[in-house]
Amino acid sequence: MLLRFVTCSCRHACLGVSWMRSSPWRTAIHTQKVACRTFSNRTFRPMKALSANMALLKEEAMDKLLGPDGIPLDIYLLRQTNVIWKFDDENSLKKWEVSTDKEIGGKSEASISLGKSGRTLLFQGSLNTEPARDGKVRYSGYSTLRSKRVKGSFGKSKHYDWSPFNVLHLRVRGDGRPLMVFIIVENFFSLHDDDLYNYFIYTRGGPYWQDVKIPFSKFFLSSRGRIQDAQSAMWLDKVNGLGITMGDQVSGPFKFEIDFIGIAIDPAHSEHFAYELYGKAK
Amino acid sequence: MKLTLFSGVFLGTTTTMLSSSWFIAWLGLEINMMAIIPLMMNPISQRSLESSAKYFISQAVASSTIILASSWNWFISGQWIISHTSDNFSITLISLALLLKLGLAPLHFWLPEVLQGVNLQMGLIISTWQKLAPLTLLIQISSNTGLKPILIFISVFSVLIGGFGGLNQTQLRKLLAYSSISHLGWIVGVIFLSPSLSWLTTLVYLTITYSTFVILIELNSTKISDLMFSWSKTNWSHSKCILILLSLGGLPPFTGFFLKLSISNELLSNSLISMTILLMLGSLISLFFYLRLSFITSLLLTPTNLLIKGSWKTHHHSNLLNNLLFLFSIFLLPLSPLMLSLSHISL
């Protein structure tokens, strides 16, 4: 190892460390690009982050004064529908993440892109139900599209407040395969980290769009993929995100297109929770 | 089982209120906390478990601080008697612990979240009954002159936080939590000047808060949008809701105005003018959102615009106690001189 002067990417003369590999067979000297560790770089990045977070905090404070979610209260109370996610440009795709069973050794594939019109999200791929041969995994074949967590100032989690609404409205177009939509709500205990509220979407296939309206009372609780005996209604005041899973145990390609995802009030729907709230058998 | 737990809640609070020793008072606080935790978890859901855990953590920290500070006082002065607490460090620590128990700013962060996670019945108990024991202890130690600057700061800060926190809230339980913070800020502001006035105003506050919760339970409303449609449920409860919100906001000629009037009078007669101005400014913010809430309840949606399915109007069995307390929470202002003289308070 040699200590010598190097020129780094920001053209400052830095004291750098380089490894010199030499052997009877090789004479090439291997040098490493040294990260510039000047004073300005060391302090500049935290200051930038601080000013960005302070700007976010100021925006949050102004939104709080204006009304819930930054909307005046009377408009907030009187609105009947609200579009949460729409897909106008490439930036809207960055709010979503795709995962497949490749995480557990599977062979399914999936990706998202903008649809032909440039105003829809296309979730497509292919399922492979063959499990990984590791002796642990018995079932495989899923692909999930999930919205990313929204972060506020200083990394604070932000939640959606969907409590004035009672219906989830999606405008979708599928290939006839059923999917599952799930909602992630805020939890306090780490035991509930894998808790999701789920329901099904049955796509018709064909070229026509379908409006899927699912009341929030129909969503049932599952944890780590298992439906829970002790069910409870979803609390809509702290929703962290939404996701869609393709996992119908059929290998083959799939395509699912979303125009928008929104929430609405159905005044005729008064059900609080659709399932039996009995105690567990002792 | 519920009867046992409610007895524990009652026993704990009364033990604390009737005790003259720090140890017995702490014992009462612990009994009360242990009894109310299982009650808060009913019905079991993720949010009720979360609320119970948060409540337990905040109350346990406060209780352990109280026993630590009182033990330190015993070590220094050899006294367990509450009224003979002389060590300044112990008194400061105990008062901060009691402020945490009451949910006053800047130690208020647990209160809105806890109230939001429990049902309205438990919210009623947490907002009313659970305040009695810590307030009793605070009144007993309030005569110490070292506490005055702390109490003034806490009082003003609580009223301002209660005002700004409740602004643009859509969840009624959180809104009532911030209302509780604001009202207790007023009460704590006068505690070192006139303990009997602080007791009287506490009773008035508890009456109004009790009536508010009872009406929300009748209307089964947990958010502002529920209040918008409450006219179709029971007309009488809907009207009561509008009046009680105005009383909670401190608008004359309702009872809530008595609280602010009497405390302001006491503060001004003791030359605490800037404190009074700040408290009133904070209350103006609270009044703004109470007025807006009354407007939303009464006038935002006209009765002819039936956007929801009509509900069955069943016969509502009226409760004498609830109706009486509602009347007290609205129409007690003309009797305020009588109440002040009965409490031996002269303004």
Interface residues (C-beta under 8 A of the other chain):
Chain A: K64 L65 L66 G67 P68 L73 D74 Y76 L77 L78 D161 S163 P164 V185 N187 F188 F189 H192 D195 A230 S232 A233 W235 D237 P267 A268 S270 L277
Chain B: P43 I44 S45 Q46 R47 L49 E50 A53 K54 Q116 L167 N168 Q169 T170 Q171 K223 I224 S225 M228 R292 I296 L300 L307 I308 K309
